[in-house]
Amino acid sequence: MKHTHINDTYFETLAECYDQLTKTALDRGYDKPEYGNIESVPYLKSFRKVFDLTKDGKPQKSGLVVIIYRMDSGTYELTHYIN
């Protein structure tokens, strides 16, 4: 799959945001997070959620904190970190 994201902060699609979240989790040794249904984010609104993380199938105390803001251009701004 060809990524069309602008950098590690701005993405053209919501699916690309979730791809980046998965990459971050896997790069840090966690399993792929379970996102459920990808929610839509209305223009000029933010979506915030903390996803549970597992390592080798075992729940971890850490979570993946995600904030996605949809700009008026339709581009998504992703802020995320593991707490």
mmCIF file of the N, C-alpha and C atoms, coordinates in Angstrom:
data_MODEL
# 
_entry.id   MODEL 
# 
loop_
_atom_site.group_PDB 
_atom_site.id 
_atom_site.type_symbol 
_atom_site.label_atom_id 
_atom_site.label_alt_id 
_atom_site.label_comp_id 
_atom_site.label_asym_id 
_atom_site.label_entity_id 
_atom_site.label_seq_id 
_atom_site.pdbx_PDB_ins_code 
_atom_site.Cartn_x 
_atom_site.Cartn_y 
_atom_site.Cartn_z 
_atom_site.occupancy 
_atom_site.B_iso_or_equiv 
_atom_site.pdbx_formal_charge 
_atom_site.auth_seq_id 
_atom_site.auth_comp_id 
_atom_site.auth_asym_id 
_atom_site.auth_atom_id 
_atom_site.pdbx_PDB_model_num 
ATOM 1   N N  . MET A 1 1  ? 0.837   -1.191  0.000  1.00 0.00 ? 1  MET A N  1 
ATOM 2   C CA . MET A 1 1  ? 0.000   0.000   0.000  1.00 0.00 ? 1  MET A CA 1 
ATOM 3   C C  . MET A 1 1  ? 0.878   1.249   0.000  1.00 0.00 ? 1  MET A C  1 
ATOM 4   N N  . LYS A 1 2  ? 0.655   2.128   -0.902 1.00 0.00 ? 2  LYS A N  1 
ATOM 5   C CA . LYS A 1 2  ? 1.424   3.361   -1.001 1.00 0.00 ? 2  LYS A CA 1 
ATOM 6   C C  . LYS A 1 2  ? 0.857   4.386   -0.026 1.00 0.00 ? 2  LYS A C  1 
ATOM 7   N N  . HIS A 1 3  ? 1.733   4.927   0.786  1.00 0.00 ? 3  HIS A N  1 
ATOM 8   C CA . HIS A 1 3  ? 1.298   5.943   1.738  1.00 0.00 ? 3  HIS A CA 1 
ATOM 9   C C  . HIS A 1 3  ? 1.389   7.319   1.091  1.00 0.00 ? 3  HIS A C  1 
ATOM 10  N N  . THR A 1 4  ? 0.355   8.120   1.296  1.00 0.00 ? 4  THR A N  1 
ATOM 11  C CA . THR A 1 4  ? 0.359   9.473   0.740  1.00 0.00 ? 4  THR A CA 1 
ATOM 12  C C  . THR A 1 4  ? 0.405   10.513  1.853  1.00 0.00 ? 4  THR A C  1 
ATOM 13  N N  . HIS A 1 5  ? 0.830   10.066  3.065  1.00 0.00 ? 5  HIS A N  1 
ATOM 14  C CA . HIS A 1 5  ? 0.866   11.046  4.146  1.00 0.00 ? 5  HIS A CA 1 
ATOM 15  C C  . HIS A 1 5  ? 1.954   12.077  3.886  1.00 0.00 ? 5  HIS A C  1 
ATOM 16  N N  . ILE A 1 6  ? 1.748   13.237  4.449  1.00 0.00 ? 6  ILE A N  1 
ATOM 17  C CA . ILE A 1 6  ? 2.643   14.362  4.215  1.00 0.00 ? 6  ILE A CA 1 
ATOM 18  C C  . ILE A 1 6  ? 3.905   14.221  5.067  1.00 0.00 ? 6  ILE A C  1 
ATOM 19  N N  . ASN A 1 7  ? 3.737   13.807  6.294  1.00 0.00 ? 7  ASN A N  1 
ATOM 20  C CA . ASN A 1 7  ? 4.841   13.480  7.200  1.00 0.00 ? 7  ASN A CA 1 
ATOM 21  C C  . ASN A 1 7  ? 4.254   12.644  8.324  1.00 0.00 ? 7  ASN A C  1 
ATOM 22  N N  . ASP A 1 8  ? 4.900   12.574  9.475  1.00 0.00 ? 8  ASP A N  1 
ATOM 23  C CA . ASP A 1 8  ? 4.389   11.751  10.566 1.00 0.00 ? 8  ASP A CA 1 
ATOM 24  C C  . ASP A 1 8  ? 3.326   12.457  11.395 1.00 0.00 ? 8  ASP A C  1 
ATOM 25  N N  . THR A 1 9  ? 2.857   13.606  10.952 1.00 0.00 ? 9  THR A N  1 
ATOM 26  C CA . THR A 1 9  ? 1.836   14.360  11.677 1.00 0.00 ? 9  THR A CA 1 
ATOM 27  C C  . THR A 1 9  ? 0.576   14.553  10.843 1.00 0.00 ? 9  THR A C  1 
ATOM 28  N N  . TYR A 1 10 ? 0.711   14.788  9.558  1.00 0.00 ? 10 TYR A N  1 
ATOM 29  C CA . TYR A 1 10 ? -0.431  15.101  8.701  1.00 0.00 ? 10 TYR A CA 1 
ATOM 30  C C  . TYR A 1 10 ? -0.658  13.975  7.700  1.00 0.00 ? 10 TYR A C  1 
ATOM 31  N N  . PHE A 1 11 ? -1.926  13.589  7.545  1.00 0.00 ? 11 PHE A N  1 
ATOM 32  C CA . PHE A 1 11 ? -2.275  12.470  6.676  1.00 0.00 ? 11 PHE A CA 1 
ATOM 33  C C  . PHE A 1 11 ? -3.472  12.839  5.813  1.00 0.00 ? 11 PHE A C  1 
ATOM 34  N N  . GLU A 1 12 ? -3.511  12.260  4.622  1.00 0.00 ? 12 GLU A N  1 
ATOM 35  C CA . GLU A 1 12 ? -4.603  12.510  3.687  1.00 0.00 ? 12 GLU A CA 1 
ATOM 36  C C  . GLU A 1 12 ? -5.866  11.738  4.061  1.00 0.00 ? 12 GLU A C  1 
ATOM 37  N N  . THR A 1 13 ? -5.710  10.557  4.675  1.00 0.00 ? 13 THR A N  1 
ATOM 38  C CA . THR A 1 13 ? -6.871  9.744   5.021  1.00 0.00 ? 13 THR A CA 1 
ATOM 39  C C  . THR A 1 13 ? -6.798  9.301   6.478  1.00 0.00 ? 13 THR A C  1 
ATOM 40  N N  . LEU A 1 14 ? -7.957  8.963   7.019  1.00 0.00 ? 14 LEU A N  1 
ATOM 41  C CA . LEU A 1 14 ? -8.035  8.462   8.385  1.00 0.00 ? 14 LEU A CA 1 
ATOM 42  C C  . LEU A 1 14 ? -7.348  7.100   8.499  1.00 0.00 ? 14 LEU A C  1 
ATOM 43  N N  . ALA A 1 15 ? -7.465  6.279   7.470  1.00 0.00 ? 15 ALA A N  1 
ATOM 44  C CA . ALA A 1 15 ? -6.815  4.966   7.475  1.00 0.00 ? 15 ALA A CA 1 
ATOM 45  C C  . ALA A 1 15 ? -5.303  5.099   7.604  1.00 0.00 ? 15 ALA A C  1 
ATOM 46  N N  . GLU A 1 16 ? -4.728  6.120   6.988  1.00 0.00 ? 16 GLU A N  1 
ATOM 47  C CA . GLU A 1 16 ? -3.282  6.345   7.106  1.00 0.00 ? 16 GLU A CA 1 
ATOM 48  C C  . GLU A 1 16 ? -2.898  6.723   8.530  1.00 0.00 ? 16 GLU A C  1 
ATOM 49  N N  . CYS A 1 17 ? -3.768  7.440   9.225  1.00 0.00 ? 17 CYS A N  1 
ATOM 50  C CA . CYS A 1 17 ? -3.516  7.753   10.640 1.00 0.00 ? 17 CYS A CA 1 
ATOM 51  C C  . CYS A 1 17 ? -3.411  6.455   11.436 1.00 0.00 ? 17 CYS A C  1 
ATOM 52  N N  . TYR A 1 18 ? -4.359  5.547   11.203 1.00 0.00 ? 18 TYR A N  1 
ATOM 53  C CA . TYR A 1 18 ? -4.351  4.277   11.926 1.00 0.00 ? 18 TYR A CA 1 
ATOM 54  C C  . TYR A 1 18 ? -3.158  3.413   11.533 1.00 0.00 ? 18 TYR A C  1 
ATOM 55  N N  . ASP A 1 19 ? -2.705  3.492   10.294 1.00 0.00 ? 19 ASP A N  1 
ATOM 56  C CA . ASP A 1 19 ? -1.486  2.787   9.892  1.00 0.00 ? 19 ASP A CA 1 
ATOM 57  C C  . ASP A 1 19 ? -0.290  3.301   10.687 1.00 0.00 ? 19 ASP A C  1 
ATOM 58  N N  . GLN A 1 20 ? -0.204  4.610   10.873 1.00 0.00 ? 20 GLN A N  1 
ATOM 59  C CA . GLN A 1 20 ? 0.895   5.200   11.638 1.00 0.00 ? 20 GLN A CA 1 
ATOM 60  C C  . GLN A 1 20 ? 0.825   4.774   13.104 1.00 0.00 ? 20 GLN A C  1 
ATOM 61  N N  . LEU A 1 21 ? -0.385  4.716   13.663 1.00 0.00 ? 21 LEU A N  1 
ATOM 62  C CA . LEU A 1 21 ? -0.544  4.271   15.051 1.00 0.00 ? 21 LEU A CA 1 
ATOM 63  C C  . LEU A 1 21 ? -0.064  2.832   15.209 1.00 0.00 ? 21 LEU A C  1 
ATOM 64  N N  . THR A 1 22 ? -0.423  1.987   14.259 1.00 0.00 ? 22 THR A N  1 
ATOM 65  C CA . THR A 1 22 ? 0.013   0.597   14.301 1.00 0.00 ? 22 THR A CA 1 
ATOM 66  C C  . THR A 1 22 ? 1.530   0.513   14.216 1.00 0.00 ? 22 THR A C  1 
ATOM 67  N N  . LYS A 1 23 ? 2.124   1.271   13.319 1.00 0.00 ? 23 LYS A N  1 
ATOM 68  C CA . LYS A 1 23 ? 3.585   1.288   13.170 1.00 0.00 ? 23 LYS A CA 1 
ATOM 69  C C  . LYS A 1 23 ? 4.255   1.707   14.478 1.00 0.00 ? 23 LYS A C  1 
ATOM 70  N N  . THR A 1 24 ? 3.736   2.737   15.128 1.00 0.00 ? 24 THR A N  1 
ATOM 71  C CA . THR A 1 24 ? 4.311   3.206   16.392 1.00 0.00 ? 24 THR A CA 1 
ATOM 72  C C  . THR A 1 24 ? 4.264   2.106   17.444 1.00 0.00 ? 24 THR A C  1 
ATOM 73  N N  . ALA A 1 25 ? 3.113   1.448   17.583 1.00 0.00 ? 25 ALA A N  1 
ATOM 74  C CA . ALA A 1 25 ? 2.973   0.384   18.582 1.00 0.00 ? 25 ALA A CA 1 
ATOM 75  C C  . ALA A 1 25 ? 3.929   -0.773  18.289 1.00 0.00 ? 25 ALA A C  1 
ATOM 76  N N  . LEU A 1 26 ? 3.954   -1.223  17.040 1.00 0.00 ? 26 LEU A N  1 
ATOM 77  C CA . LEU A 1 26 ? 4.818   -2.350  16.676 1.00 0.00 ? 26 LEU A CA 1 
ATOM 78  C C  . LEU A 1 26 ? 6.295   -2.002  16.841 1.00 0.00 ? 26 LEU A C  1 
ATOM 79  N N  . ASP A 1 27 ? 6.675   -0.777  16.470 1.00 0.00 ? 27 ASP A N  1 
ATOM 80  C CA . ASP A 1 27 ? 8.071   -0.343  16.611 1.00 0.00 ? 27 ASP A CA 1 
ATOM 81  C C  . ASP A 1 27 ? 8.520   -0.330  18.064 1.00 0.00 ? 27 ASP A C  1 
ATOM 82  N N  . ARG A 1 28 ? 7.575   -0.177  18.980 1.00 0.00 ? 28 ARG A N  1 
ATOM 83  C CA . ARG A 1 28 ? 7.901   -0.130  20.413 1.00 0.00 ? 28 ARG A CA 1 
ATOM 84  C C  . ARG A 1 28 ? 7.689   -1.477  21.101 1.00 0.00 ? 28 ARG A C  1 
ATOM 85  N N  . GLY A 1 29 ? 7.450   -2.520  20.298 1.00 0.00 ? 29 GLY A N  1 
ATOM 86  C CA . GLY A 1 29 ? 7.367   -3.868  20.845 1.00 0.00 ? 29 GLY A CA 1 
ATOM 87  C C  . GLY A 1 29 ? 5.997   -4.319  21.301 1.00 0.00 ? 29 GLY A C  1 
ATOM 88  N N  . TYR A 1 30 ? 4.969   -3.544  21.039 1.00 0.00 ? 30 TYR A N  1 
ATOM 89  C CA . TYR A 1 30 ? 3.608   -3.926  21.414 1.00 0.00 ? 30 TYR A CA 1 
ATOM 90  C C  . TYR A 1 30 ? 2.950   -4.662  20.256 1.00 0.00 ? 30 TYR A C  1 
ATOM 91  N N  . ASP A 1 31 ? 1.855   -5.368  20.576 1.00 0.00 ? 31 ASP A N  1 
ATOM 92  C CA . ASP A 1 31 ? 1.041   -5.996  19.537 1.00 0.00 ? 31 ASP A CA 1 
ATOM 93  C C  . ASP A 1 31 ? 0.261   -4.912  18.809 1.00 0.00 ? 31 ASP A C  1 
ATOM 94  N N  . LYS A 1 32 ? -0.294  -5.292  17.649 1.00 0.00 ? 32 LYS A N  1 
ATOM 95  C CA . LYS A 1 32 ? -1.144  -4.344  16.922 1.00 0.00 ? 32 LYS A CA 1 
ATOM 96  C C  . LYS A 1 32 ? -2.371  -4.023  17.779 1.00 0.00 ? 32 LYS A C  1 
ATOM 97  N N  . PRO A 1 33 ? -2.639  -2.741  18.026 1.00 0.00 ? 33 PRO A N  1 
ATOM 98  C CA . PRO A 1 33 ? -3.819  -2.371  18.821 1.00 0.00 ? 33 PRO A CA 1 
ATOM 99  C C  . PRO A 1 33 ? -5.118  -2.743  18.107 1.00 0.00 ? 33 PRO A C  1 
ATOM 100 N N  . GLU A 1 34 ? -6.141  -3.000  18.906 1.00 0.00 ? 34 GLU A N  1 
ATOM 101 C CA . GLU A 1 34 ? -7.484  -3.252  18.381 1.00 0.00 ? 34 GLU A CA 1 
ATOM 102 C C  . GLU A 1 34 ? -8.213  -1.916  18.325 1.00 0.00 ? 34 GLU A C  1 
ATOM 103 N N  . TYR A 1 35 ? -8.528  -1.444  17.125 1.00 0.00 ? 35 TYR A N  1 
ATOM 104 C CA . TYR A 1 35 ? -9.171  -0.151  16.962 1.00 0.00 ? 35 TYR A CA 1 
ATOM 105 C C  . TYR A 1 35 ? -10.681 -0.249  16.851 1.00 0.00 ? 35 TYR A C  1 
ATOM 106 N N  . GLY A 1 36 ? -11.197 -1.436  16.537 1.00 0.00 ? 36 GLY A N  1 
ATOM 107 C CA . GLY A 1 36 ? -12.632 -1.539  16.281 1.00 0.00 ? 36 GLY A CA 1 
ATOM 108 C C  . GLY A 1 36 ? -12.942 -0.862  14.953 1.00 0.00 ? 36 GLY A C  1 
ATOM 109 N N  . ASN A 1 37 ? -14.124 -0.340  14.827 1.00 0.00 ? 37 ASN A N  1 
ATOM 110 C CA . ASN A 1 37 ? -14.490 0.385   13.614 1.00 0.00 ? 37 ASN A CA 1 
ATOM 111 C C  . ASN A 1 37 ? -13.805 1.738   13.603 1.00 0.00 ? 37 ASN A C  1 
ATOM 112 N N  . ILE A 1 38 ? -13.219 2.074   12.475 1.00 0.00 ? 38 ILE A N  1 
ATOM 113 C CA . ILE A 1 38 ? -12.601 3.387   12.347 1.00 0.00 ? 38 ILE A CA 1 
ATOM 114 C C  . ILE A 1 38 ? -13.716 4.424   12.307 1.00 0.00 ? 38 ILE A C  1 
ATOM 115 N N  . GLU A 1 39 ? -13.654 5.327   13.244 1.00 0.00 ? 39 GLU A N  1 
ATOM 116 C CA . GLU A 1 39 ? -14.696 6.348   13.334 1.00 0.00 ? 39 GLU A CA 1 
ATOM 117 C C  . GLU A 1 39 ? -14.383 7.500   12.389 1.00 0.00 ? 39 GLU A C  1 
ATOM 118 N N  . SER A 1 40 ? -15.409 8.145   11.921 1.00 0.00 ? 40 SER A N  1 
ATOM 119 C CA . SER A 1 40 ? -15.183 9.326   11.101 1.00 0.00 ? 40 SER A CA 1 
ATOM 120 C C  . SER A 1 40 ? -14.952 10.518  12.021 1.00 0.00 ? 40 SER A C  1 
ATOM 121 N N  . VAL A 1 41 ? -14.225 11.472  11.516 1.00 0.00 ? 41 VAL A N  1 
ATOM 122 C CA . VAL A 1 41 ? -13.963 12.695  12.270 1.00 0.00 ? 41 VAL A CA 1 
ATOM 123 C C  . VAL A 1 41 ? -14.504 13.854  11.445 1.00 0.00 ? 41 VAL A C  1 
ATOM 124 N N  . PRO A 1 42 ? -15.504 14.584  11.952 1.00 0.00 ? 42 PRO A N  1 
ATOM 125 C CA . PRO A 1 42 ? -16.061 15.708  11.195 1.00 0.00 ? 42 PRO A CA 1 
ATOM 126 C C  . PRO A 1 42 ? -15.022 16.819  11.000 1.00 0.00 ? 42 PRO A C  1 
ATOM 127 N N  . TYR A 1 43 ? -15.222 17.603  9.973  1.00 0.00 ? 43 TYR A N  1 
ATOM 128 C CA . TYR A 1 43 ? -14.343 18.751  9.733  1.00 0.00 ? 43 TYR A CA 1 
ATOM 129 C C  . TYR A 1 43 ? -14.303 19.643  10.957 1.00 0.00 ? 43 TYR A C  1 
ATOM 130 N N  . LEU A 1 44 ? -13.093 20.141  11.274 1.00 0.00 ? 44 LEU A N  1 
ATOM 131 C CA . LEU A 1 44 ? -12.826 21.070  12.375 1.00 0.00 ? 44 LEU A CA 1 
ATOM 132 C C  . LEU A 1 44 ? -13.182 20.495  13.738 1.00 0.00 ? 44 LEU A C  1 
ATOM 133 N N  . LYS A 1 45 ? -13.143 19.174  13.855 1.00 0.00 ? 45 LYS A N  1 
ATOM 134 C CA . LYS A 1 45 ? -13.408 18.488  15.126 1.00 0.00 ? 45 LYS A CA 1 
ATOM 135 C C  . LYS A 1 45 ? -12.250 17.553  15.444 1.00 0.00 ? 45 LYS A C  1 
ATOM 136 N N  . SER A 1 46 ? -12.149 17.193  16.734 1.00 0.00 ? 46 SER A N  1 
ATOM 137 C CA . SER A 1 46 ? -11.117 16.275  17.193 1.00 0.00 ? 46 SER A CA 1 
ATOM 138 C C  . SER A 1 46 ? -11.733 14.980  17.696 1.00 0.00 ? 46 SER A C  1 
ATOM 139 N N  . PHE A 1 47 ? -10.980 13.918  17.573 1.00 0.00 ? 47 PHE A N  1 
ATOM 140 C CA . PHE A 1 47 ? -11.318 12.608  18.115 1.00 0.00 ? 47 PHE A CA 1 
ATOM 141 C C  . PHE A 1 47 ? -10.199 12.268  19.081 1.00 0.00 ? 47 PHE A C  1 
ATOM 142 N N  . ARG A 1 48 ? -10.545 11.910  20.314 1.00 0.00 ? 48 ARG A N  1 
ATOM 143 C CA . ARG A 1 48 ? -9.534  11.549  21.307 1.00 0.00 ? 48 ARG A CA 1 
ATOM 144 C C  . ARG A 1 48 ? -9.915  10.226  21.936 1.00 0.00 ? 48 ARG A C  1 
ATOM 145 N N  . LYS A 1 49 ? -8.925  9.342   22.033 1.00 0.00 ? 49 LYS A N  1 
ATOM 146 C CA . LYS A 1 49 ? -9.172  8.037   22.640 1.00 0.00 ? 49 LYS A CA 1 
ATOM 147 C C  . LYS A 1 49 ? -7.855  7.444   23.116 1.00 0.00 ? 49 LYS A C  1 
ATOM 148 N N  . VAL A 1 50 ? -7.930  6.628   24.150 1.00 0.00 ? 50 VAL A N  1 
ATOM 149 C CA . VAL A 1 50 ? -6.780  5.862   24.617 1.00 0.00 ? 50 VAL A CA 1 
ATOM 150 C C  . VAL A 1 50 ? -7.059  4.396   24.306 1.00 0.00 ? 50 VAL A C  1 
ATOM 151 N N  . PHE A 1 51 ? -6.204  3.796   23.493 1.00 0.00 ? 51 PHE A N  1 
ATOM 152 C CA . PHE A 1 51 ? -6.344  2.393   23.135 1.00 0.00 ? 51 PHE A CA 1 
ATOM 153 C C  . PHE A 1 51 ? -5.474  1.547   24.056 1.00 0.00 ? 51 PHE A C  1 
ATOM 154 N N  . ASP A 1 52 ? -6.030  0.435   24.520 1.00 0.00 ? 52 ASP A N  1 
ATOM 155 C CA . ASP A 1 52 ? -5.265  -0.499  25.352 1.00 0.00 ? 52 ASP A CA 1 
ATOM 156 C C  . ASP A 1 52 ? -4.175  -1.135  24.514 1.00 0.00 ? 52 ASP A C  1 
ATOM 157 N N  . LEU A 1 53 ? -3.050  -1.429  25.157 1.00 0.00 ? 53 LEU A N  1 
ATOM 158 C CA . LEU A 1 53 ? -1.939  -2.082  24.480 1.00 0.00 ? 53 LEU A CA 1 
ATOM 159 C C  . LEU A 1 53 ? -1.690  -3.448  25.101 1.00 0.00 ? 53 LEU A C  1 
ATOM 160 N N  . THR A 1 54 ? -1.235  -4.377  24.259 1.00 0.00 ? 54 THR A N  1 
ATOM 161 C CA . THR A 1 54 ? -0.829  -5.697  24.724 1.00 0.00 ? 54 THR A CA 1 
ATOM 162 C C  . THR A 1 54 ? 0.566   -5.989  24.199 1.00 0.00 ? 54 THR A C  1 
ATOM 163 N N  . LYS A 1 55 ? 1.245   -6.891  24.871 1.00 0.00 ? 55 LYS A N  1 
ATOM 164 C CA . LYS A 1 55 ? 2.551   -7.366  24.428 1.00 0.00 ? 55 LYS A CA 1 
ATOM 165 C C  . LYS A 1 55 ? 2.503   -8.884  24.548 1.00 0.00 ? 55 LYS A C  1 
ATOM 166 N N  . ASP A 1 56 ? 2.678   -9.576  23.447 1.00 0.00 ? 56 ASP A N  1 
ATOM 167 C CA . ASP A 1 56 ? 2.544   -11.034 23.404 1.00 0.00 ? 56 ASP A CA 1 
ATOM 168 C C  . ASP A 1 56 ? 1.188   -11.475 23.949 1.00 0.00 ? 56 ASP A C  1 
ATOM 169 N N  . GLY A 1 57 ? 0.151   -10.681 23.657 1.00 0.00 ? 57 GLY A N  1 
ATOM 170 C CA . GLY A 1 57 ? -1.207  -11.009 24.064 1.00 0.00 ? 57 GLY A CA 1 
ATOM 171 C C  . GLY A 1 57 ? -1.556  -10.668 25.503 1.00 0.00 ? 57 GLY A C  1 
ATOM 172 N N  . LYS A 1 58 ? -0.592  -10.152 26.252 1.00 0.00 ? 58 LYS A N  1 
ATOM 173 C CA . LYS A 1 58 ? -0.821  -9.827  27.664 1.00 0.00 ? 58 LYS A CA 1 
ATOM 174 C C  . LYS A 1 58 ? -1.085  -8.332  27.816 1.00 0.00 ? 58 LYS A C  1 
ATOM 175 N N  . PRO A 1 59 ? -2.156  -7.957  28.529 1.00 0.00 ? 59 PRO A N  1 
ATOM 176 C CA . PRO A 1 59 ? -2.472  -6.536  28.732 1.00 0.00 ? 59 PRO A CA 1 
ATOM 177 C C  . PRO A 1 59 ? -1.305  -5.799  29.408 1.00 0.00 ? 59 PRO A C  1 
ATOM 178 N N  . GLN A 1 60 ? -1.101  -4.573  28.988 1.00 0.00 ? 60 GLN A N  1 
ATOM 179 C CA . GLN A 1 60 ? -0.047  -3.725  29.542 1.00 0.00 ? 60 GLN A CA 1 
ATOM 180 C C  . GLN A 1 60 ? -0.674  -2.538  30.266 1.00 0.00 ? 60 GLN A C  1 
ATOM 181 N N  . LYS A 1 61 ? 0.090   -1.943  31.158 1.00 0.00 ? 61 LYS A N  1 
ATOM 182 C CA . LYS A 1 61 ? -0.398  -0.752  31.851 1.00 0.00 ? 61 LYS A CA 1 
ATOM 183 C C  . LYS A 1 61 ? -0.388  0.461   30.932 1.00 0.00 ? 61 LYS A C  1 
ATOM 184 N N  . SER A 1 62 ? 0.459   0.416   29.928 1.00 0.00 ? 62 SER A N  1 
ATOM 185 C CA . SER A 1 62 ? 0.574   1.530   28.987 1.00 0.00 ? 62 SER A CA 1 
ATOM 186 C C  . SER A 1 62 ? -0.615  1.550   28.042 1.00 0.00 ? 62 SER A C  1 
ATOM 187 N N  . GLY A 1 63 ? -0.933  2.741   27.549 1.00 0.00 ? 63 GLY A N  1 
ATOM 188 C CA . GLY A 1 63 ? -1.974  2.906   26.548 1.00 0.00 ? 63 GLY A CA 1 
ATOM 189 C C  . GLY A 1 63 ? -1.479  3.798   25.425 1.00 0.00 ? 63 GLY A C  1 
ATOM 190 N N  . LEU A 1 64 ? -2.107  3.669   24.287 1.00 0.00 ? 64 LEU A N  1 
ATOM 191 C CA . LEU A 1 64 ? -1.785  4.493   23.125 1.00 0.00 ? 64 LEU A CA 1 
ATOM 192 C C  . LEU A 1 64 ? -2.773  5.654   23.090 1.00 0.00 ? 64 LEU A C  1 
ATOM 193 N N  . VAL A 1 65 ? -2.285  6.832   23.419 1.00 0.00 ? 65 VAL A N  1 
ATOM 194 C CA . VAL A 1 65 ? -3.121  8.035   23.463 1.00 0.00 ? 65 VAL A CA 1 
ATOM 195 C C  . VAL A 1 65 ? -3.147  8.646   22.067 1.00 0.00 ? 65 VAL A C  1 
ATOM 196 N N  . VAL A 1 66 ? -4.361  8.890   21.557 1.00 0.00 ? 66 VAL A N  1 
ATOM 197 C CA . VAL A 1 66 ? -4.533  9.329   20.176 1.00 0.00 ? 66 VAL A CA 1 
ATOM 198 C C  . VAL A 1 66 ? -5.439  10.556  20.130 1.00 0.00 ? 66 VAL A C  1 
ATOM 199 N N  . ILE A 1 67 ? -4.984  11.567  19.414 1.00 0.00 ? 67 ILE A N  1 
ATOM 200 C CA . ILE A 1 67 ? -5.813  12.733  19.122 1.00 0.00 ? 67 ILE A CA 1 
ATOM 201 C C  . ILE A 1 67 ? -5.715  12.969  17.618 1.00 0.00 ? 67 ILE A C  1 
ATOM 202 N N  . ILE A 1 68 ? -6.860  12.927  16.954 1.00 0.00 ? 68 ILE A N  1 
ATOM 203 C CA . ILE A 1 68 ? -6.911  13.160  15.517 1.00 0.00 ? 68 ILE A CA 1 
ATOM 204 C C  . ILE A 1 68 ? -7.809  14.372  15.283 1.00 0.00 ? 68 ILE A C  1 
ATOM 205 N N  . TYR A 1 69 ? -7.269  15.362  14.596 1.00 0.00 ? 69 TYR A N  1 
ATOM 206 C CA . TYR A 1 69 ? -8.020  16.582  14.273 1.00 0.00 ? 69 TYR A CA 1 
ATOM 207 C C  . TYR A 1 69 ? -8.174  16.651  12.759 1.00 0.00 ? 69 TYR A C  1 
ATOM 208 N N  . ARG A 1 70 ? -9.405  16.898  12.313 1.00 0.00 ? 70 ARG A N  1 
ATOM 209 C CA . ARG A 1 70 ? -9.631  17.031  10.867 1.00 0.00 ? 70 ARG A CA 1 
ATOM 210 C C  . ARG A 1 70 ? -9.698  18.507  10.510 1.00 0.00 ? 70 ARG A C  1 
ATOM 211 N N  . MET A 1 71 ? -8.745  18.925  9.725  1.00 0.00 ? 71 MET A N  1 
ATOM 212 C CA . MET A 1 71 ? -8.652  20.323  9.334  1.00 0.00 ? 71 MET A CA 1 
ATOM 213 C C  . MET A 1 71 ? -9.658  20.654  8.241  1.00 0.00 ? 71 MET A C  1 
ATOM 214 N N  . ASP A 1 72 ? -9.879  21.935  8.002  1.00 0.00 ? 72 ASP A N  1 
ATOM 215 C CA . ASP A 1 72 ? -10.862 22.347  6.995  1.00 0.00 ? 72 ASP A CA 1 
ATOM 216 C C  . ASP A 1 72 ? -10.479 21.899  5.587  1.00 0.00 ? 72 ASP A C  1 
ATOM 217 N N  . SER A 1 73 ? -9.214  21.586  5.380  1.00 0.00 ? 73 SER A N  1 
ATOM 218 C CA . SER A 1 73 ? -8.748  21.083  4.081  1.00 0.00 ? 73 SER A CA 1 
ATOM 219 C C  . SER A 1 73 ? -9.113  19.614  3.881  1.00 0.00 ? 73 SER A C  1 
ATOM 220 N N  . GLY A 1 74 ? -9.549  18.951  4.978  1.00 0.00 ? 74 GLY A N  1 
ATOM 221 C CA . GLY A 1 74 ? -9.842  17.529  4.920  1.00 0.00 ? 74 GLY A CA 1 
ATOM 222 C C  . GLY A 1 74 ? -8.671  16.680  5.375  1.00 0.00 ? 74 GLY A C  1 
ATOM 223 N N  . THR A 1 75 ? -7.502  17.281  5.498  1.00 0.00 ? 75 THR A N  1 
ATOM 224 C CA . THR A 1 75 ? -6.312  16.588  5.976  1.00 0.00 ? 75 THR A CA 1 
ATOM 225 C C  . THR A 1 75 ? -6.443  16.337  7.473  1.00 0.00 ? 75 THR A C  1 
ATOM 226 N N  . TYR A 1 76 ? -5.875  15.220  7.930  1.00 0.00 ? 76 TYR A N  1 
ATOM 227 C CA . TYR A 1 76 ? -5.929  14.855  9.346  1.00 0.00 ? 76 TYR A CA 1 
ATOM 228 C C  . TYR A 1 76 ? -4.597  15.169  10.021 1.00 0.00 ? 76 TYR A C  1 
ATOM 229 N N  . GLU A 1 77 ? -4.700  15.752  11.212 1.00 0.00 ? 77 GLU A N  1 
ATOM 230 C CA . GLU A 1 77 ? -3.513  15.997  12.039 1.00 0.00 ? 77 GLU A CA 1 
ATOM 231 C C  . GLU A 1 77 ? -3.530  14.959  13.163 1.00 0.00 ? 77 GLU A C  1 
ATOM 232 N N  . LEU A 1 78 ? -2.455  14.184  13.259 1.00 0.00 ? 78 LEU A N  1 
ATOM 233 C CA . LEU A 1 78 ? -2.369  13.106  14.246 1.00 0.00 ? 78 LEU A CA 1 
ATOM 234 C C  . LEU A 1 78 ? -1.362  13.477  15.326 1.00 0.00 ? 78 LEU A C  1 
ATOM 235 N N  . THR A 1 79 ? -1.807  13.409  16.562 1.00 0.00 ? 79 THR A N  1 
ATOM 236 C CA . THR A 1 79 ? -0.932  13.513  17.724 1.00 0.00 ? 79 THR A CA 1 
ATOM 237 C C  . THR A 1 79 ? -1.128  12.225  18.508 1.00 0.00 ? 79 THR A C  1 
ATOM 238 N N  . HIS A 1 80 ? -0.045  11.562  18.840 1.00 0.00 ? 80 HIS A N  1 
ATOM 239 C CA . HIS A 1 80 ? -0.171  10.307  19.586 1.00 0.00 ? 80 HIS A CA 1 
ATOM 240 C C  . HIS A 1 80 ? 1.095   10.029  20.384 1.00 0.00 ? 80 HIS A C  1 
ATOM 241 N N  . TYR A 1 81 ? 0.903   9.288   21.465 1.00 0.00 ? 81 TYR A N  1 
ATOM 242 C CA . TYR A 1 81 ? 2.034   8.869   22.294 1.00 0.00 ? 81 TYR A CA 1 
ATOM 243 C C  . TYR A 1 81 ? 1.593   7.689   23.149 1.00 0.00 ? 81 TYR A C  1 
ATOM 244 N N  . ILE A 1 82 ? 2.569   6.988   23.684 1.00 0.00 ? 82 ILE A N  1 
ATOM 245 C CA . ILE A 1 82 ? 2.297   5.872   24.583 1.00 0.00 ? 82 ILE A CA 1 
ATOM 246 C C  . ILE A 1 82 ? 2.579   6.358   25.992 1.00 0.00 ? 82 ILE A C  1 
ATOM 247 N N  . ASN A 1 83 ? 1.563   6.216   26.862 1.00 0.00 ? 83 ASN A N  1 
ATOM 248 C CA . ASN A 1 83 ? 1.736   6.703   28.243 1.00 0.00 ? 83 ASN A CA 1 
ATOM 249 C C  . ASN A 1 83 ? 2.176   5.593   29.156 1.00 0.00 ? 83 ASN A C  1 
# 
